[in-house]
Amino acid sequence: MRKFVNLGYLTKVNIDNLNSSENPGNLIVLKKVQDSKGNYYVYVSGQALRYYLKETMNQLGMPLTKLDKSGEYIIEASSEEATERYGEILKEHPDLDLLGFMEAVKGAGKMALRRWSPVKVSPMISIYPWKGESDMLTRKKEGQEGGDLVKVEINTFNFMRGTIVMDMDMIGSRVDEMSYEIEPVINEEDKSKRINYLVESIKNLDGGAKKARLLDDLTPKFVVITKQKAGTPIFLNALKVDEEGNINLELLNEILKEFETIIEDYCVGLRSGIFKNEKEIKDNFGDKITSVNDALNKIKSWN
């Protein structure tokens, strides 16, 4: 039976510009999407979030695969035979094992070596609409007094939500794209180390643009984590916070009941002092609730 971990999370931001868009002139634009009512919501792209995870895993001690001047991975694998090379790459490059890769194989008619990412992320998106706030900075130029004023769009006092789905069987294993057969290529100890790096990076998530002057805390403040038989991202539309700071528990309870046939176990983590209905959250989930970090540690036992 397959094992997947589904993590829905909420974080609370203060003042930041986590993921900039194209910058026309002296304006640094936040990435935003617009709904049918015309409201803009700030988002952090999945690509940026995966980079933050990778960067944090490296800070915690996991080696990353180096890139050459053209942006291609410098891969340590001696074999040219596709199956053997694929296994070597997974053994020697933990970041490529967790987050996937594609390597073009020299020679006409040969398919590229591809690794489906066992770790899939949704973009983070704000709970409340963007209110149009901006910050100002001065960009100095040689020979110019004072410098040019630059406007920086900022996301302020908002909640962000996101989902991460992990294919636990695929970590450290080769997956046949045609038959979907799974063949482990690393031992259980090394696999546990990689899962540990991944979990610790979520607990200590560090990243974002403009950190020199708009540093913010991206660590989860609320998590709901399920062990599932399928990789269905059930929490993508289940995390809502009202204007008073209350998490919508009715919606979460409904999702947990609707998908109980694929949920084998679940836990909830809560950071104190963030959400107004904290007591109601604790009463609702009873013995399933703990601290955020303890809930995330549960993932390690679901390997």
Backbone as CSV, one residue per row, in Angstrom:
resi,resn,N_x,N_y,N_z,CA_x,CA_y,CA_z,C_x,C_y,C_z
1,MET,0.845,-1.196,0.000,0.000,0.000,0.000,0.881,1.248,0.000
2,ARG,0.532,2.235,-0.813,1.324,3.454,-0.936,1.167,4.336,0.304
3,LYS,2.233,5.140,0.560,2.218,6.068,1.695,2.507,7.483,1.195
4,PHE,1.595,8.378,1.504,1.768,9.797,1.193,1.556,10.601,2.472
5,VAL,2.262,11.706,2.572,2.035,12.655,3.662,1.527,13.951,3.043
6,ASN,0.418,14.443,3.560,-0.191,15.681,3.069,-0.146,16.706,4.194
7,LEU,0.481,17.825,3.941,0.669,18.865,4.948,0.005,20.153,4.489
8,GLY,-1.046,20.564,5.192,-1.646,21.876,4.983,-1.162,22.803,6.078
9,TYR,-0.774,24.025,5.731,-0.194,24.902,6.755,-0.632,26.347,6.572
10,LEU,-0.583,27.071,7.673,-0.809,28.512,7.699,0.391,29.175,8.351
11,THR,0.843,30.272,7.786,1.854,31.080,8.439,1.345,32.512,8.505
12,LYS,1.908,33.296,9.392,1.502,34.696,9.531,2.684,35.588,9.208
13,VAL,2.501,36.495,8.250,3.578,37.401,7.873,3.360,38.764,8.513
14,ASN,4.442,39.503,8.634,4.387,40.837,9.237,4.465,41.907,8.148
15,ILE,5.665,42.243,7.707,5.857,43.186,6.600,6.934,42.595,5.702
16,ASP,6.605,42.280,4.450,7.598,41.640,3.596,7.277,41.826,2.116
17,ASN,8.242,41.440,1.302,8.070,41.284,-0.135,8.753,39.957,-0.462
18,LEU,8.042,38.841,-0.226,8.652,37.515,-0.265,9.019,37.070,-1.675
19,ASN,8.259,37.501,-2.659,8.473,37.018,-4.022,8.098,38.143,-4.992
20,SER,9.102,38.792,-5.544,8.854,39.934,-6.425,8.494,39.473,-7.832
21,SER,7.740,40.315,-8.533,7.396,40.068,-9.922,8.291,40.939,-10.802
22,GLU,7.900,41.154,-12.066,8.660,42.054,-12.933,8.608,43.467,-12.359
23,ASN,9.729,44.163,-12.477,9.842,45.479,-11.854,9.972,46.577,-12.899
24,PRO,8.872,47.285,-13.170,8.925,48.370,-14.154,9.494,49.646,-13.538
25,GLY,10.671,50.052,-13.990,11.253,51.298,-13.499,11.559,51.243,-12.017
26,ASN,11.117,52.268,-11.298,11.409,52.386,-9.867,10.275,51.835,-9.016
27,LEU,9.732,50.694,-9.429,8.672,50.027,-8.685,9.006,48.546,-8.573
28,ILE,9.056,48.041,-7.336,9.293,46.613,-7.097,7.944,45.978,-6.768
29,VAL,7.452,45.122,-7.664,6.083,44.622,-7.621,6.005,43.283,-6.904
30,LEU,5.034,43.142,-6.031,4.730,41.845,-5.416,4.051,40.935,-6.435
31,LYS,4.306,39.635,-6.349,3.524,38.705,-7.156,2.112,38.639,-6.578
32,LYS,1.117,38.800,-7.461,-0.276,38.805,-7.017,-1.151,38.124,-8.064
33,VAL,-2.284,37.608,-7.609,-3.314,37.092,-8.504,-4.628,37.790,-8.155
34,GLN,-5.541,37.842,-9.116,-6.792,38.576,-8.939,-7.965,37.602,-9.002
35,ASP,-8.935,37.779,-8.090,-10.113,36.915,-8.117,-11.227,37.556,-8.950
36,SER,-12.386,36.894,-8.995,-13.488,37.361,-9.841,-14.100,38.672,-9.350
37,LYS,-13.831,39.033,-8.086,-14.365,40.278,-7.537,-13.401,41.449,-7.719
38,GLY,-12.229,41.168,-8.263,-11.250,42.238,-8.482,-10.249,42.408,-7.363
39,ASN,-10.320,41.548,-6.325,-9.360,41.631,-5.229,-8.044,40.972,-5.622
40,TYR,-6.938,41.552,-5.161,-5.620,40.984,-5.415,-5.127,40.221,-4.183
41,TYR,-4.579,39.023,-4.429,-4.020,38.209,-3.354,-2.539,37.964,-3.636
42,VAL,-1.736,38.171,-2.609,-0.294,37.978,-2.737,0.008,36.479,-2.796
43,TYR,0.967,36.093,-3.631,1.373,34.690,-3.619,2.890,34.554,-3.747
44,VAL,3.365,33.418,-3.272,4.768,33.023,-3.420,4.770,31.802,-4.317
45,SER,5.493,31.859,-5.416,5.442,30.782,-6.407,5.969,29.467,-5.836
46,GLY,5.508,28.371,-6.428,6.001,27.064,-6.027,7.494,26.932,-6.250
47,GLN,7.999,27.534,-7.328,9.438,27.495,-7.609,10.218,28.186,-6.493
48,ALA,9.730,29.346,-6.053,10.400,30.064,-4.967,10.356,29.254,-3.674
49,LEU,9.207,28.659,-3.378,9.072,27.896,-2.143,10.003,26.682,-2.135
50,ARG,10.118,25.994,-3.273,11.048,24.858,-3.362,12.492,25.329,-3.153
51,TYR,12.801,26.512,-3.655,14.142,27.071,-3.444,14.365,27.349,-1.960
52,TYR,13.353,27.884,-1.271,13.477,28.150,0.161,13.719,26.848,0.925
53,LEU,12.988,25.790,0.560,13.175,24.488,1.215,14.599,23.980,0.983
54,LYS,15.046,24.071,-0.259,16.393,23.595,-0.598,17.450,24.403,0.163
55,GLU,17.276,25.721,0.184,18.225,26.594,0.868,18.283,26.273,2.363
56,THR,17.121,26.023,2.975,17.081,25.710,4.396,17.708,24.347,4.679
57,MET,17.453,23.344,3.822,18.088,22.036,4.002,19.604,22.165,3.947
58,ASN,20.094,23.022,3.062,21.534,23.254,2.977,22.059,23.913,4.240
59,GLN,21.331,24.890,4.776,21.728,25.535,6.028,21.812,24.523,7.169
60,LEU,20.963,23.508,7.119,20.928,22.482,8.161,21.957,21.378,7.942
61,GLY,22.704,21.460,6.824,23.805,20.534,6.637,23.704,19.577,5.470
62,MET,22.606,19.601,4.706,22.491,18.706,3.569,23.223,19.295,2.370
63,PRO,24.153,18.553,1.759,24.876,19.086,0.594,23.959,19.227,-0.608
64,LEU,24.169,20.288,-1.384,23.392,20.519,-2.590,24.242,20.252,-3.825
65,THR,23.588,19.847,-4.895,24.267,19.608,-6.157,24.697,20.938,-6.767
66,LYS,25.955,21.026,-7.135,26.474,22.278,-7.701,26.009,22.445,-9.149
67,LEU,26.023,23.699,-9.599,25.653,24.034,-10.972,26.877,24.545,-11.721
68,ASP,26.908,24.278,-13.043,27.979,24.846,-13.849,27.571,26.242,-14.340
69,LYS,28.423,26.865,-15.157,28.174,28.241,-15.598,26.916,28.368,-16.448
70,SER,26.502,27.284,-17.078,25.295,27.328,-17.917,24.040,26.951,-17.147
71,GLY,24.188,26.708,-15.838,23.029,26.387,-15.004,22.673,24.919,-14.974
72,GLU,23.534,24.047,-15.541,23.286,22.608,-15.528,23.885,21.998,-14.261
73,TYR,23.216,20.959,-13.731,23.736,20.274,-12.553,25.052,19.570,-12.872
74,ILE,26.001,19.659,-11.936,27.247,18.901,-12.024,27.015,17.594,-11.273
75,ILE,26.718,16.541,-12.002,26.262,15.291,-11.401,27.401,14.289,-11.285
76,GLU,27.553,13.757,-10.066,28.575,12.744,-9.814,27.979,11.359,-10.064
77,ALA,28.149,10.865,-11.251,27.706,9.517,-11.604,28.556,9.057,-12.772
78,SER,29.234,7.930,-12.603,30.207,7.488,-13.599,29.575,6.731,-14.756
79,SER,28.457,6.056,-14.504,27.876,5.197,-15.529,27.154,6.005,-16.601
80,GLU,27.244,5.546,-17.841,26.499,6.157,-18.943,25.211,5.390,-19.226
81,GLU,25.097,4.185,-18.664,23.885,3.375,-18.859,22.778,3.974,-17.994
82,ALA,21.622,4.260,-18.607,20.591,5.083,-17.979,20.150,4.563,-16.613
83,THR,19.848,3.257,-16.514,19.329,2.712,-15.248,20.357,2.822,-14.136
84,GLU,21.608,2.469,-14.448,22.655,2.539,-13.431,22.948,3.989,-13.045
85,ARG,22.995,4.866,-14.044,23.275,6.273,-13.776,22.191,6.889,-12.892
86,TYR,20.943,6.557,-13.184,19.814,7.064,-12.409,19.966,6.683,-10.937
87,GLY,20.298,5.406,-10.698,20.485,4.951,-9.319,21.639,5.653,-8.634
88,GLU,22.748,5.848,-9.368,23.900,6.558,-8.803,23.533,7.978,-8.397
89,ILE,22.781,8.649,-9.263,22.384,10.036,-8.970,21.558,10.098,-7.689
90,LEU,20.600,9.195,-7.540,19.768,9.199,-6.335,20.600,8.945,-5.079
91,LYS,21.599,8.069,-5.194,22.436,7.759,-4.034,23.302,8.948,-3.628
92,GLU,23.883,9.637,-4.617,24.893,10.659,-4.340,24.343,12.073,-4.214
93,HIS,23.107,12.292,-4.632,22.554,13.657,-4.661,21.191,13.693,-3.953
94,PRO,21.190,13.852,-2.630,19.924,13.830,-1.885,18.937,14.913,-2.303
95,ASP,19.439,16.093,-2.712,18.528,17.166,-3.129,17.792,16.806,-4.417
96,LEU,18.485,16.117,-5.340,17.841,15.703,-6.593,16.872,14.560,-6.346
97,ASP,17.180,13.727,-5.376,16.253,12.664,-4.989,14.946,13.264,-4.482
98,LEU,15.029,14.262,-3.609,13.836,14.850,-2.987,13.063,15.763,-3.935
99,LEU,13.785,16.534,-4.743,13.142,17.597,-5.519,13.148,17.371,-7.029
100,GLY,13.743,16.261,-7.474,13.663,15.909,-8.877,14.730,16.573,-9.740
101,PHE,14.869,16.072,-10.969,15.826,16.629,-11.919,15.503,16.098,-13.311
102,MET,16.135,16.698,-14.308,16.108,16.162,-15.662,17.483,16.377,-16.271
103,GLU,18.051,15.311,-16.816,19.370,15.372,-17.424,19.289,14.819,-18.838
104,ALA,19.662,15.626,-19.813,19.677,15.166,-21.190,20.790,14.146,-21.375
105,VAL,20.456,13.046,-22.022,21.437,11.988,-22.271,22.061,12.191,-23.642
106,LYS,23.373,12.158,-23.704,24.071,12.339,-24.974,23.770,11.170,-25.905
107,GLY,23.538,11.493,-27.162,23.269,10.439,-28.135,21.876,10.574,-28.708
108,ALA,21.741,10.457,-29.984,20.453,10.635,-30.664,19.476,9.545,-30.271
109,GLY,18.239,9.938,-30.117,17.175,8.972,-29.878,17.028,8.518,-28.443
110,LYS,17.833,9.067,-27.532,17.746,8.659,-26.136,16.937,9.686,-25.346
111,MET,16.051,9.175,-24.495,15.250,10.065,-23.654,16.107,10.642,-22.536
112,ALA,15.716,11.810,-22.058,16.395,12.413,-20.913,16.115,11.597,-19.661
113,LEU,17.079,11.600,-18.737,16.840,11.001,-17.423,15.971,11.969,-16.629
114,ARG,14.848,11.483,-16.156,13.910,12.352,-15.429,13.606,11.771,-14.054
115,ARG,13.537,12.655,-13.095,13.155,12.262,-11.746,11.913,13.055,-11.364
116,TRP,10.773,12.383,-11.233,9.580,13.054,-10.717,9.843,13.448,-9.272
117,SER,9.525,14.651,-8.913,9.778,15.119,-7.550,8.848,14.421,-6.550
118,PRO,9.404,13.736,-5.545,8.552,13.161,-4.512,7.893,14.218,-3.624
119,VAL,8.448,15.442,-3.660,7.936,16.541,-2.834,7.257,17.548,-3.747
120,LYS,5.950,17.688,-3.584,5.172,18.602,-4.422,4.617,19.718,-3.547
121,VAL,4.716,20.950,-4.024,4.277,22.096,-3.230,3.281,22.930,-4.020
122,SER,2.350,23.523,-3.319,1.485,24.534,-3.930,2.122,25.899,-3.698
123,PRO,1.816,26.883,-4.542,2.219,28.244,-4.181,1.572,28.635,-2.850
124,MET,2.248,29.478,-2.091,1.608,30.071,-0.912,0.767,31.245,-1.381
125,ILE,-0.424,31.367,-0.841,-1.290,32.482,-1.237,-1.875,33.128,0.008
126,SER,-2.059,34.442,-0.054,-2.538,35.158,1.127,-4.007,34.868,1.400
127,ILE,-4.361,34.888,2.657,-5.754,34.708,3.080,-6.549,35.997,2.853
128,TYR,-5.953,37.133,3.199,-6.632,38.418,3.033,-6.142,39.102,1.749
129,PRO,-6.995,39.899,1.118,-6.566,40.627,-0.087,-5.449,41.620,0.226
130,TRP,-4.640,41.878,-0.785,-3.606,42.905,-0.670,-4.268,44.271,-0.581
131,LYS,-3.773,45.106,0.345,-4.413,46.396,0.619,-3.702,47.569,-0.062
132,GLY,-2.732,47.274,-0.895,-2.068,48.340,-1.647,-0.912,49.011,-0.940
133,GLU,-0.438,48.426,0.174,0.649,49.073,0.912,1.966,49.029,0.138
134,SER,2.798,50.017,0.421,4.130,50.040,-0.191,5.119,50.691,0.775
135,ASP,6.381,50.401,0.554,7.479,50.991,1.316,8.336,51.779,0.325
136,MET,9.187,52.637,0.831,10.044,53.431,-0.042,11.503,53.178,0.319
137,LEU,12.353,53.156,-0.697,13.788,53.112,-0.467,14.470,54.083,-1.428
138,THR,15.723,54.382,-1.153,16.491,55.289,-2.003,17.575,54.507,-2.716
139,ARG,17.615,54.637,-4.030,18.644,53.974,-4.831,19.644,55.047,-5.271
140,LYS,20.834,55.009,-4.655,21.831,56.048,-4.922,22.565,55.789,-6.232
141,LYS,22.914,56.865,-6.914,23.710,56.785,-8.138,24.937,57.677,-8.000
142,GLU,26.004,57.270,-8.681,27.243,58.037,-8.622,27.026,59.457,-9.149
143,GLY,27.461,60.409,-8.365,27.379,61.801,-8.780,26.009,62.429,-8.588
144,GLN,25.077,61.664,-7.989,23.718,62.199,-7.805,23.442,62.381,-6.324
145,GLU,22.979,63.572,-5.962,22.668,63.839,-4.564,21.326,63.226,-4.209
146,GLY,21.277,62.535,-3.097,20.003,61.976,-2.612,19.642,60.641,-3.226
147,GLY,19.714,60.497,-4.560,19.370,59.241,-5.217,17.912,59.195,-5.649
148,ASP,17.552,58.108,-6.341,16.180,57.925,-6.834,15.335,57.199,-5.797
149,LEU,14.100,57.642,-5.661,13.157,56.947,-4.776,12.588,55.732,-5.493
150,VAL,12.524,54.606,-4.792,11.979,53.367,-5.332,10.827,52.911,-4.436
151,LYS,9.701,52.611,-5.055,8.551,52.121,-4.298,8.574,50.589,-4.275
152,VAL,8.391,50.009,-3.085,8.396,48.558,-2.909,7.028,48.130,-2.383
153,GLU,6.294,47.352,-3.174,5.008,46.840,-2.695,5.247,45.814,-1.590
154,ILE,4.432,45.886,-0.526,4.636,44.997,0.618,3.334,44.313,1.028
155,ASN,3.474,43.115,1.560,2.379,42.342,2.135,2.452,42.517,3.646
156,THR,1.372,42.963,4.275,1.437,43.310,5.702,0.363,42.600,6.513
157,PHE,0.769,42.081,7.686,-0.125,41.512,8.691,-1.187,40.621,8.053
158,ASN,-0.700,39.620,7.366,-1.558,38.732,6.588,-1.242,37.290,6.957
159,PHE,-2.160,36.405,6.667,-1.899,34.973,6.755,-1.657,34.440,5.346
160,MET,-0.774,33.434,5.246,-0.516,32.753,3.981,-0.796,31.273,4.181
161,ARG,-1.354,30.635,3.150,-1.647,29.209,3.264,-0.960,28.450,2.134
162,GLY,-0.681,27.180,2.388,-0.058,26.353,1.370,-0.192,24.876,1.699
163,THR,0.215,24.043,0.747,0.152,22.590,0.894,1.442,21.972,0.377
164,ILE,1.914,20.954,1.078,3.050,20.156,0.635,2.633,18.690,0.684
165,VAL,2.821,17.972,-0.424,2.506,16.543,-0.469,3.801,15.783,-0.720
166,MET,4.068,14.767,0.105,5.281,13.964,-0.010,4.909,12.532,-0.365
167,ASP,5.525,12.011,-1.409,5.387,10.602,-1.776,6.478,9.848,-1.023
168,MET,6.136,9.264,0.118,7.134,8.666,1.006,7.803,7.445,0.387
169,ASP,7.078,6.672,-0.414,7.656,5.481,-1.042,8.694,5.852,-2.092
170,MET,8.504,6.990,-2.718,9.367,7.382,-3.830,10.717,7.917,-3.359
171,ILE,10.794,8.453,-2.138,12.048,9.004,-1.631,13.086,7.884,-1.535
172,GLY,14.214,8.095,-2.191,15.275,7.098,-2.187,15.034,5.910,-3.085
173,SER,14.047,6.000,-3.968,13.697,4.864,-4.826,13.570,5.282,-6.281
174,ARG,13.848,4.317,-7.163,13.647,4.497,-8.582,12.201,4.113,-8.907
175,VAL,11.513,4.929,-9.708,10.138,4.642,-10.114,10.114,4.468,-11.627
176,ASP,9.627,3.337,-12.082,9.496,3.080,-13.511,8.312,3.881,-14.055
177,GLU,8.562,4.746,-15.042,7.516,5.619,-15.569,6.412,4.849,-16.290
178,MET,6.719,3.648,-16.769,5.732,2.870,-17.510,4.918,1.956,-16.604
179,SER,5.601,1.245,-15.720,4.911,0.259,-14.871,4.589,0.781,-13.475
180,TYR,5.208,1.914,-13.087,5.077,2.501,-11.750,5.655,1.605,-10.656
181,GLU,6.493,0.649,-11.039,7.166,-0.176,-10.046,8.204,0.662,-9.314
182,ILE,8.322,0.414,-8.006,9.227,1.186,-7.155,10.349,0.284,-6.661
183,GLU,11.586,0.741,-6.868,12.752,-0.054,-6.469,13.668,0.808,-5.592
184,PRO,13.812,0.486,-4.304,14.700,1.271,-3.437,16.145,1.207,-3.908
185,VAL,16.843,2.357,-3.822,18.259,2.382,-4.195,19.141,2.858,-3.040
186,ILE,18.540,3.312,-1.952,19.312,3.657,-0.750,18.737,2.884,0.426
187,ASN,19.518,2.775,1.505,19.037,2.025,2.663,18.097,2.874,3.518
188,GLU,17.433,2.225,4.456,16.425,2.900,5.277,17.025,4.003,6.143
189,GLU,18.257,3.815,6.587,18.908,4.839,7.416,19.120,6.127,6.631
190,ASP,19.617,5.985,5.393,19.837,7.178,4.559,18.513,7.829,4.165
191,LYS,17.510,7.014,3.917,16.191,7.562,3.590,15.643,8.373,4.762
192,SER,15.799,7.840,5.972,15.323,8.560,7.168,16.049,9.885,7.341
193,LYS,17.360,9.906,7.010,18.124,11.156,7.116,17.571,12.212,6.152
194,ARG,17.199,11.786,4.950,16.681,12.734,3.956,15.312,13.262,4.365
195,ILE,14.482,12.381,4.890,13.174,12.822,5.377,13.355,13.781,6.544
196,ASN,14.340,13.495,7.397,14.611,14.373,8.530,15.014,15.768,8.056
197,TYR,15.889,15.844,7.043,16.280,17.146,6.487,15.055,17.894,5.958
198,LEU,14.191,17.176,5.276,13.005,17.799,4.693,12.081,18.346,5.779
199,VAL,11.809,17.529,6.789,10.917,17.947,7.884,11.522,19.126,8.643
200,GLU,12.816,19.038,8.934,13.462,20.127,9.670,13.471,21.422,8.861
201,SER,13.563,21.305,7.541,13.536,22.517,6.718,12.165,23.181,6.753
202,ILE,11.101,22.373,6.840,9.754,22.944,6.962,9.598,23.621,8.321
203,LYS,10.092,22.987,9.360,10.006,23.551,10.708,10.770,24.875,10.821
204,ASN,11.875,24.976,10.082,12.770,26.138,10.203,12.851,26.938,8.909
205,LEU,11.780,26.929,8.140,11.796,27.505,6.796,12.347,28.928,6.769
206,ASP,13.359,29.119,5.923,14.007,30.422,5.785,14.067,30.771,4.303
207,GLY,13.644,31.954,3.964,13.683,32.355,2.561,12.915,33.641,2.343
208,GLY,12.852,34.052,1.087,12.124,35.261,0.735,13.023,36.311,0.127
209,ALA,12.439,37.160,-0.680,13.171,38.262,-1.291,13.275,39.435,-0.315
210,LYS,14.196,40.329,-0.603,14.357,41.588,0.158,14.597,41.361,1.646
211,LYS,15.313,40.263,1.988,15.501,39.928,3.402,16.401,40.923,4.131
212,ALA,17.257,41.637,3.391,18.178,42.563,4.047,17.435,43.644,4.829
213,ARG,16.242,44.023,4.335,15.503,45.092,5.020,14.040,44.753,5.258
214,LEU,13.581,43.608,4.741,12.206,43.177,4.971,12.205,41.713,5.417
215,LEU,12.956,41.436,6.477,13.068,40.074,7.003,11.759,39.650,7.650
216,ASP,11.330,38.413,7.373,10.079,37.931,7.955,10.198,36.454,8.318
217,ASP,9.242,35.980,9.097,9.225,34.609,9.618,8.231,33.780,8.820
218,LEU,8.727,32.777,8.084,7.865,31.944,7.250,7.487,30.623,7.902
219,THR,7.959,30.357,9.109,7.695,29.059,9.718,6.197,28.857,9.946
220,PRO,5.706,27.618,9.815,4.265,27.365,9.981,3.774,27.723,11.388
221,LYS,2.567,28.289,11.430,1.931,28.625,12.712,0.759,27.680,13.016
222,PHE,0.281,27.001,11.987,-0.752,25.972,12.146,-0.526,24.939,11.057
223,VAL,-0.564,23.661,11.435,-0.414,22.589,10.446,-1.472,21.520,10.699
224,VAL,-1.977,20.943,9.630,-2.787,19.734,9.716,-2.130,18.743,8.767
225,ILE,-1.763,17.583,9.290,-0.928,16.629,8.561,-1.623,15.275,8.535
226,THR,-1.731,14.692,7.351,-2.368,13.390,7.218,-1.427,12.387,6.578
227,LYS,-1.531,11.143,7.030,-0.912,10.009,6.352,-1.989,9.408,5.462
228,GLN,-1.740,9.336,4.148,-2.781,8.981,3.193,-2.365,7.822,2.290
229,LYS,-3.386,7.161,1.732,-3.160,6.088,0.757,-2.981,6.638,-0.648
230,ALA,-3.380,7.877,-0.881,-3.253,8.534,-2.179,-2.736,9.952,-1.944
231,GLY,-2.135,10.534,-2.985,-1.517,11.850,-2.825,-2.449,13.020,-3.063
232,THR,-3.726,12.866,-2.783,-4.716,13.921,-3.018,-4.450,15.123,-2.106
233,PRO,-4.281,16.331,-2.661,-3.998,17.522,-1.840,-5.278,18.104,-1.238
234,ILE,-5.808,17.429,-0.226,-7.154,17.727,0.275,-7.270,19.056,1.012
235,PHE,-6.152,19.665,1.400,-6.239,20.896,2.197,-6.079,22.179,1.382
236,LEU,-5.986,22.049,0.065,-5.760,23.241,-0.761,-6.835,24.300,-0.575
237,ASN,-8.087,23.876,-0.380,-9.196,24.828,-0.214,-9.853,24.721,1.159
238,ALA,-9.104,24.188,2.121,-9.696,23.911,3.432,-9.178,24.806,4.547
239,LEU,-8.224,25.686,4.248,-7.645,26.521,5.292,-8.091,27.965,5.103
240,LYS,-8.967,28.404,5.977,-9.491,29.772,5.911,-9.416,30.407,7.288
241,VAL,-9.135,31.708,7.315,-9.058,32.481,8.555,-9.910,33.724,8.369
242,ASP,-10.836,33.980,9.306,-11.700,35.154,9.147,-10.967,36.427,9.559
243,GLU,-11.639,37.564,9.429,-11.001,38.856,9.677,-10.622,39.058,11.137
244,GLU,-11.199,38.254,12.016,-10.867,38.343,13.444,-9.707,37.425,13.823
245,GLY,-9.257,36.599,12.876,-8.149,35.691,13.167,-8.581,34.322,13.646
246,ASN,-9.820,33.928,13.321,-10.322,32.600,13.700,-10.175,31.627,12.535
247,ILE,-9.609,30.452,12.795,-9.547,29.407,11.767,-10.928,28.781,11.618
248,ASN,-11.339,28.539,10.372,-12.631,27.909,10.091,-12.517,26.413,10.359
249,LEU,-13.000,25.979,11.528,-12.881,24.577,11.925,-13.933,23.700,11.263
250,GLU,-15.085,24.258,10.969,-16.142,23.490,10.317,-15.668,22.947,8.966
251,LEU,-14.968,23.771,8.235,-14.464,23.368,6.924,-13.414,22.263,7.063
252,LEU,-12.517,22.400,8.024,-11.492,21.381,8.237,-12.101,20.049,8.667
253,ASN,-13.064,20.112,9.581,-13.720,18.881,10.036,-14.412,18.174,8.876
254,GLU,-15.025,18.956,7.997,-15.718,18.371,6.843,-14.730,17.654,5.926
255,ILE,-13.580,18.288,5.674,-12.573,17.681,4.800,-12.053,16.379,5.401
256,LEU,-11.758,16.368,6.696,-11.250,15.159,7.337,-12.267,14.022,7.286
257,LYS,-13.549,14.361,7.347,-14.587,13.344,7.265,-14.788,12.872,5.824
258,GLU,-14.792,13.824,4.871,-15.022,13.491,3.467,-13.952,12.538,2.915
259,PHE,-12.727,12.671,3.401,-11.631,11.877,2.856,-11.139,10.819,3.840
260,GLU,-11.992,10.407,4.765,-11.568,9.448,5.778,-11.192,8.084,5.187
261,THR,-11.665,7.785,3.968,-11.327,6.493,3.357,-9.867,6.417,2.919
262,ILE,-9.230,7.573,2.676,-7.808,7.534,2.301,-6.906,7.999,3.438
263,ILE,-7.468,8.545,4.505,-6.665,9.024,5.635,-6.449,7.882,6.622
264,GLU,-5.193,7.533,6.860,-4.860,6.473,7.815,-4.583,7.023,9.208
265,ASP,-4.090,8.241,9.264,-3.789,8.873,10.546,-3.650,10.367,10.287
266,TYR,-3.815,11.162,11.325,-3.593,12.599,11.161,-3.211,13.225,12.488
267,CYS,-2.618,14.407,12.419,-2.309,15.189,13.607,-2.381,16.669,13.250
268,VAL,-2.466,17.485,14.278,-2.609,18.938,14.102,-1.585,19.626,14.996
269,GLY,-0.953,20.682,14.479,-0.003,21.456,15.260,-0.412,22.919,15.320
270,LEU,-0.250,23.523,16.481,-0.699,24.908,16.694,0.370,25.689,17.433
271,ARG,0.709,26.871,16.916,1.585,27.806,17.599,0.736,28.744,18.453
272,SER,1.091,28.896,19.710,0.288,29.691,20.646,0.331,31.180,20.315
273,GLY,-0.771,31.865,20.644,-0.824,33.317,20.557,-1.004,33.887,19.169
274,ILE,-1.381,33.057,18.196,-1.520,33.522,16.817,-2.991,33.647,16.410
275,PHE,-3.785,32.628,16.733,-5.176,32.577,16.283,-6.125,32.864,17.449
276,LYS,-7.181,33.623,17.146,-8.093,34.073,18.194,-8.847,32.912,18.829
277,ASN,-9.237,31.896,18.018,-10.018,30.779,18.559,-9.120,29.609,18.967
278,GLU,-8.005,29.942,19.589,-7.031,28.930,20.002,-7.646,27.858,20.894
279,LYS,-8.435,28.260,21.888,-9.053,27.278,22.791,-10.022,26.372,22.027
280,GLU,-10.796,26.961,21.122,-11.744,26.174,20.330,-11.017,25.160,19.453
281,ILE,-9.868,25.559,18.898,-9.067,24.657,18.068,-8.591,23.471,18.906
282,LYS,-8.089,23.756,20.108,-7.594,22.687,20.983,-8.725,21.752,21.399
283,ASP,-9.886,22.314,21.721,-11.035,21.483,22.111,-11.518,20.637,20.939
284,ASN,-11.488,21.211,19.754,-12.002,20.515,18.570,-11.179,19.276,18.231
285,PHE,-9.842,19.401,18.319,-8.986,18.297,17.896,-8.520,17.401,19.046
286,GLY,-8.749,17.825,20.281,-8.468,16.960,21.428,-7.057,16.423,21.464
287,ASP,-6.928,15.097,21.560,-5.598,14.489,21.685,-4.839,14.440,20.364
288,LYS,-5.440,14.920,19.272,-4.763,14.976,17.977,-3.918,16.237,17.832
289,ILE,-4.047,17.181,18.778,-3.347,18.456,18.637,-2.139,18.527,19.550
290,THR,-1.082,19.152,19.041,0.151,19.333,19.792,0.822,20.604,19.262
291,SER,2.095,20.782,19.569,2.806,21.940,19.014,3.091,21.705,17.532
292,VAL,3.408,22.777,16.814,3.699,22.657,15.388,4.881,21.716,15.146
293,ASN,5.967,21.899,15.900,7.158,21.084,15.671,6.930,19.618,16.025
294,ASP,6.178,19.346,17.085,5.886,17.955,17.445,5.006,17.297,16.386
295,ALA,4.063,18.057,15.820,3.216,17.514,14.756,4.060,17.182,13.526
296,LEU,4.971,18.077,13.167,5.843,17.817,12.018,6.762,16.624,12.262
297,ASN,7.192,16.450,13.504,8.044,15.288,13.834,7.302,13.975,13.591
298,LYS,5.992,13.997,13.674,5.192,12.787,13.430,5.453,12.213,12.040
299,ILE,5.757,13.094,11.090,6.021,12.648,9.708,7.170,11.648,9.679
300,LYS,8.165,11.855,10.539,9.342,10.977,10.545,8.969,9.542,10.893
301,SER,7.930,9.359,11.708,7.521,8.008,12.093,6.636,7.359,11.028
302,TRP,6.203,8.150,10.034,5.365,7.620,8.953,6.197,7.185,7.756
303,ASN,7.501,7.148,7.893,8.396,6.717,6.816,8.091,5.259,6.425
